């Protein structure tokens, strides 16, 4: 039988090999080196000292092959009285702590392995195990220093930031950098990345301050901080964390060093291109009237107040908003909501920036949404990804209700289409009298048979405009079929019984 041109054979699907990309830094490790790479002794001491009894071990996809030996070695170290559970599939991004999956097993702590965004958790305490990727400290320090000197920038201090995979060498990096920069009378500011977080005791987000012997400087991106040009030395490969660093510090020189390629470059050269792409997404959001608030995290603190804040902002601008939780994003999932014109993603900083070229609709961040809803948007170049920052400052220039109500039918010029458009206004009347035959109405029947007509439903308007609205139900028109015995067995081969 000839195979279909639109599908592969079942045999090929079963026999297809799975290709797993191994990290060369963990290849051919001895048992002692393996335990040291994942810091099993330190992890066991943290669990025992803090008296955790049910611990969830969260792994990203690339570390699942090491989950079984880690489980057994850690189990022997903490004793049989404590229970361990492996979380093999995260609900959202693997960099975030999956508190939802951990609560399914009633865990009282999470051990997070691999790359982490270090967002403040919402419910459970977390122990972070980043791994120990190799790095030549002397080469990194020398090349970062040469890159800084060649740029001819004069500064009183520099800030060291690094990827979490090199936390084990952070103190050595700081000491070596201070040794070479002291000759140019430049201080090196640094704040250690926390190895564990507890929501009941932690009050600051990721790396709140950077410190030296005589300085404490706040480098978190703030609105109005575009004049801060303290150079940043970044150690790590190109990643989402580096991209966020460039966006939130657009006027700051960033010197990067990649330990894998052993190359130092000026990373801040591409900042303008990144900001231009994000500003294009803001312009697309200005043309949208129907928004979908995507829940991209359930573990980052302040995500619930931020969602409520976005609903209020959209309602004030007379936009329609739907809250959607779809787990990990992909174009096929979001294509199921064709009536939505723009999505707003509420996620951790490393998962907030989505390149939406493969998606049907644009995807913006909460800060970009607030920028798009201004009547006359003005952008100084500052960029905010932190939840608390968005909630604290709100829109830089909030719209005036008087200006909005002055001319509700005023046209808006779209920079995307190059034409004028009339924006739809939702929420002015929640329920208005309407004829059931209206094309934009949805008829609802309650238990008493009372008919209520909703006039302000964006999804209802979109449904009525479609030529295909679903299969015909024909309720009560067709006689019921006779119940028959179905097939039994497994999909590979069903059992066919000839019963009388």
N, C-alpha and C positions, 0 to 999 in steps of 0.2 A: 504494500500500500504506500502510495506516495505521501510524504510528509507535507503538511501545510506550509505555505510560504510565510505565514505570519506567526509561526511558533516552532520551537525546537522539539525534538523527540523526548519522551519521558525518560528513556535510557540515558540520554545526554545529561539531563538534569540531575539524575542520581549519581552518575559517575564523574561529574565535573569536579576537579580538585579545587580546594579552597586555598587561596594564596594569602599568607599572613606575613606582613612586613615586620621583621624582627629588628629590634634596636641593637645595633652593634655593641653598645656599651654594656649590654647584659649577656652577650654571647660567650659561652664557654667559661662562665663564672664557677668557681668552686663553691662548696657549701658555705664556707666561712665568708667568702667574698659576696655571695648572694645575700646572706644574712646582714652583712654590713651595708650593702647597697640599699636594702629596704629597712635598715635600722630596726630589726626585729627585737633586739634587746632593749633599746630605748622605748619602743612601742609597748612592750610587755610591762616595763616599769611604770609607764604612764597609766596603763589600764589598772594595774594593781594598786598603785598609790592613790588613785582617785576612786577606787572601789566600784568600777563599772562591772556589771554582771552580764549584760546582753549587749554585744558589740556588733555593729554592722560594718563589714569591710567593703568599701566601694571602690570598684576598679573601672577604668576606662577600657574601651575595646582592645586597645593595643597592649594592655597588661593582663588580659584575662588568662593568657597562657601561664602566668606566674601565680595565679590566685590559689591553685591547689597546694603547691609547696609552701606558700606563705601561710595558708590556713593551718596546715599540719604543724609547721614549726612554731607558729604563734600559739597554737592550742597547747602544745607541750610546755611552752614557757609560762602560760597563765594558769594552767591547771584545769581539771575537768569541771570544777564548780562554776566556771564562766562559759557562756555560750557565744559562739561566733556564727555569723551569717554572711554569706557572700552576696553582694549586690552586683549582678553581672550586666544589667541593662538599666541605664539611668533614664529617668522620666524626661529630662531636658538635657542641657549641656553637661558633658562629663566633668567640666571644670567646677561646676556648682555642687554643693553638698545635697544629695538626694534625701532630704528629710522625710518625704512622703513614703518612699520605699522602705526606709528605716523604721518608720512607725508601723508598717505592716507587720513587722516581727517584734514590735514593742521594744525596740532597742533604746538604751539610755545613753548611747554614744555612737559616733561614727568615726571610723578610721578611713581617711580619704587618701587614695594613692594616686600618684602622677601629678600632672599639671593642675593647678588650682587658681581660680580667680581671686581668692581670698576675700570674698564678700562676707560681710557679717551675717551669721546664721540667725534663724528666726526662733528655733525651738531647742535643738539638741547641741550639746558640746561636740567639738570636732578635734581630732588629732590628725595632723597633716604629715604625710610621708611623701616627700617630693622625689626621692631617689637622688643618686649622686653621680651626675654626669661629669666626665673628666674635663679638666680645663688646665691649661698652662698659665698659671698666675703671672709669672714673670713676663711672658710674651704679651698677655692681655694688658698689663700695666704699661709696658713700654710702648705698645702701639696706640693705646688710648692717649698717653701723654704726647706722643709724636703728632697724633691727629689734632690734639688741642693746640699745640704750639704752632703747627703749620697754618692754623686758621687765623692767627694773629688777633685773637679775641682776648681782651684783658678783663679779668673778673676777680673778685675777692674770694669767691668760693665756687665750688662745683658740687653737684649732687650725684651720688652713685645710686643707680637703680639696676636691678639684675633680674633675670628669669629665675623662677623658684627652683629650677633644677640645679642651680649653682649656689644654693643657700649654704651648703656645707663648706664652701670656700669664701664666703662673704667676708668674714673677719680678716682672712689673709689678704683679700683684695683691698680692703680698706687700709690696712697697715702699710701695704706696699705702695698704694697710691699716695697716702700721706707722706711717705718717705721721699717720693719724687716731686710732689707738688710743693713741698715745704720750701724748696729752693727758689720758687717763684712767688713765695708769700701768698699762696692760695690754700685755703682750708677745704677739706673734703667732708661733706655732710653726708650722713648715712643713718638710716633707721632699720634695725633688723626686722625681717619678716617673722611674724609670730608663728610658732610651731603648733599651737593649739588655741582654740577660741571657745569661749563659753558665753552664750547669750545672756546669762544672768549676771556676768561680771564685766563683759566687754561693752564699752561705750563708744568706741571709735571704729571707723571703717578701716579699710586696708591702708597700712602705712600712713598714719595721720601726720607724723612729723618726721623730719630728718635731723639728725643730731651730729655734732662734733663735740670736742672737749669743751668748747666755749660758746657754742651756738645751738639754738633750737629754732628752726625755721619751718613754717608751714608751707608745704609745696602742693597741697591738694588744689586742683583747679577751682577757682572761684570766679564768679561773674565780676568783671572789672579788673582781672588780674593779668591782662594782656601785656602790661608793662614789665612784668617779672621776666627777666631774661637770664636768670642764673643757669649756666650750662649744665647739661645732664650727661653723665657717662653711663651708657647702658651696656650691660654684658648679657648676651643671649642672642639666639637666632631671630630671624624675622618671624613675627607671630602676631596674634590679635592683641596681646598685651602691649607690644611695641607700637602697633597702629593706634591704639587708644592713647598711649603716651604722647604720640605726635599730634593727635587731634586736640587733646586737652591742654597742650602746651604749644600753641601754633607759633609763638614768637620766640621760643626758647631753642637755642642750638642743642642738638642731640647728637652725641658721638657714640656710635655703636660698635661693638666688637662681637663677632661670631666665633665662639670657641671651636666650632666644627670646621670652618674654613680658615680660621686664624687670620681673618681680615678685619680691618677697622675702616669704617666709612662714616660720612656725615649723613645721618638718617633724616635730618630735618629738611633736606632738599626737596623731598616729595610731599611735604605737608600741604602746600597750596593745591596740588592736584587732588589730594584726599578731601580737602574742604570744598573744592569745586564740585566734586561728585556728590557730596552730601547736600550742598546747596541746591543742586538740581533736584534731589529728592524732596527738598522743602517746597520747591516750586510746584511739583506734582501734587503735593499734599494740599496746597492752596486751592487747587482746582477741584478737590474732592468735597462731597457733601455727606457721604455715608462712610463711616469709619468702623473698622474692626479692631478692638483692643485685644491683642494676642497675649495670653498669659504664658510667658516663657520661663517662669520660675515660681516655685512654691516654697523656697527655702531662704531666699534673700530677705533680710529684714526690711520693713517699710514697703513691701510690694503691695500690700492691701491698701494702705493709705494712698499710694501713688495711683492705683487703679481708680479709686474713688475720686481722686483729684482730677484725673483725665476725664472721667464722666462729667464732672461739673464744668470743666473747661469747654468740652464739646457741647454740652447743653446750653451754656451761656452764649456760645457762638451759633446756636440754632443748627447744629449738626446732629445727624443721627449716629448713634454709637451702639455697637453690639460687642459683648464680651465673649471671647472664644478661647477655649483651651484645646489645643491640638497636639500637645507634646512636642516632639522634635519637628521642626519645620521642613517641609519640602514643597515644591511647586504643585504636586498633585493634590495635597491636602487643601491648600489655600484656594485652588481652582474650584473647589466645591462651593465657594461663596462668591459667585460672579456678581452679585448685587453690591458687594462692598467695593468701594473705589480706592481706598487706601487703608493700610494696616499700620497699627502702632504697636511695637513690640516692647513689652515690659519684661526685661531679662537682665542678667548681670552684665557689667560693662563689656566683658569679652564676647558675649553673644548678642549684644544689642545692635551692632553694625552688621547688616546683612546686605550683600550685593544682590539686589533684586532683579538683575538682568534676566534671570531664568524664570522669574515669577510673573504671574499675570498682572499683579498690581504692585505699586511701590510699597516699601516697608520703611517706616521712619522710626526714630527714637522719640521718647516723650519730650525731650528738649526741642527737637526739630518740629514736633507738632505745635508746641507753644509758640515757636517762632513763626510757623506758617499761619497761625490764626490771628496774627496781628493785622490790623487794617493797613498799616504802612510798615512792613517789616524792615527793621534795621538790625544789622548784625555786625558786631565789632570784631568778630573772629573768635571770640571765646566759645568753648564747647564744653558741655556738661553731660556726664554720663552717670554720675552718682545719684541715687534716688533721693537722698536727703537734701542734696543741693537743689534738685529740681523742685522739691516741695518747699524748701525754704525761700527760694527767690521767686518762683513762679515766672510768668511772662515778663521780660524786661520792660515792655510797654503795654500793659493790659488794655484791651479795647474798652471804650466808653459805651455804656448802654445807651446814652443819649445820642451818640453818633450813629449807633447801629439802628436805632428806631427812627432816626431822622428820615432816611430814605431806604426802606427795605428793598425796593426794587431797583436800586442802583446797579448798573452793570459792572462787572469786574473783568479786567484785562488779563488774559492768560499768557504768560511768557512761554508756555509749552506749545500751545496751538497757535499763538499769534492772533487770537480773536477775542472778542468780548463775549462774556457769558453771564447768565443770570443765575445766581446761586439759589438753591432751594433752601427753605427755612422750615426746620422741624421743631416741634415742641411748643409752638405758640398756642395750639389748642389740642389738648390730649384727646378729648372726645368731642366731636362735633356732629350734629345731625347730618345724615347723608342718606341718599337713596340706596337701597340694597343693590340696585342695578348699576351703581357707579363703578366705573372701571378701576378706580383706585381704592375701593373699599374691600375689607375682609369681613365676612359675616360670621359671627361667633354665636353659638348657642350654648347656654348653660343648662343645668339640670332641670330647670323649670321650663325650658323651651323658649326663654326670652331671647330676642335677637338684639344684638348690639353691634353697631358698625364703627369700625376704627378707620379714621381718615388719615392718621399720621404714621402709617407703617411703610417704611422704605422697602422692606422685603415683599410686602403685599403688592406694592406698585410694580416692583420688578417682576413678580410672578404673573400679574395680570397682563404685562406687556409681552410675555413669552408666548410663542406659538404652541409649544409643547409644555403642558402643565402636569405631567404625570399620567400614569395609567388610570383608566376609568374604573372606579370602584364597583359600580353596579350592585350596591348593597340592596339585598332583598329582591333582586330581579332574576337571579339564576337559582335553580334548585340546588340543594346541597348534594355533593357527590358521596358515593358509598365509600366507607373507609376500607382500605386494603392494606395487607401486610407488606411492609417495605423490605428493602434488602438488608441483610445482616452481614457482619464480618468487617474486614478492613478494606481500605480503598484499593489495595494491591490486588485483591481478589475477593469478591463478595460470594457469600454462600447463597445458592439458588435452591430454595426448598419448594417442592411442588406439593402444596398442601391442599387437601380437599376442601 
